[in-house]
């Protein structure tokens, strides 16, 4: 059974429990109150038991963490907006501060991204992967958009996810792991001797026209 212990040099209680392999784990509860620390220790142990039984799915894991934060008396709660909720909220805040054309461009990028996600847009923001962003990039490319436009669309999503990372909603930005399409430069061939002569003659003619109009006729 889980228990709590306090080191002489710490004001916080540590939870003691065993992991799925039977090893003893000591983890700080960040609680100075023993009763709250004990509740946290029991939640740690509950999570381990669920994992051992193969029942610790994502939703249950988030519920365990939320319970720990609530019972420990923390002021913060576990924020877990869905992908759609977060991006729509981000879009609303951006559109109030951007020019109309820019806001419309942001809206199209977000709406297309959510359409590509399908039902995955209802999942927590933390469920997003680099593969989701790559599928979005592929979908926009199939629309025959110019590479620069595709890059801009992906950058808009990456900007939104960077804001989520700074807010602590996600640990990292999956869009940053996506390799952008390369923009090929315009290939210029070499001129033939005949083409060079035409260019030189044209340039000479233009100079003569400036000094003597009608001289190239």
C-alpha angles and dihedrals in degrees: 000000000000118000138177132235134180125215118224092242097047134072091204128085119235123219118229118201140136125255127223090280094052095253117144112246125197115196131169114246093198086227124126091189112083096212093052090045090053091053089052091049090054090051090052089052091047091054091051092050091050091050091048090054091047093244101112099110121168096265092050092047091053089048091054092050091046090051091051092052093046098046092044088060096241118168093222125070129207107268114208111165118177119250091252095047093049097045093046091050091048090048092052092052092047095049091056091057102037134074115266095255092049092047091051091050090052091049094052091049093050095044092050091048093052090047090055091049093054110177090358089076087075092059123096115280089246089066093069115113137190087253090063090056092045091053088052091050091049091049093052091047090054088057086070092245118162113262091246090055092049090050091050091051092052091046090056091055090044090053091052092050092047088058089052091050092051089051091053094245093122130023094225141002112257091196090066090066092059118099111227120230115264120246111224116219121232109274113225120200125212120264121247118235089255091053091048090052091051091051092049093047091048091051091049091049092052090053092050091048090058092054099033116018113216095022093118095052 
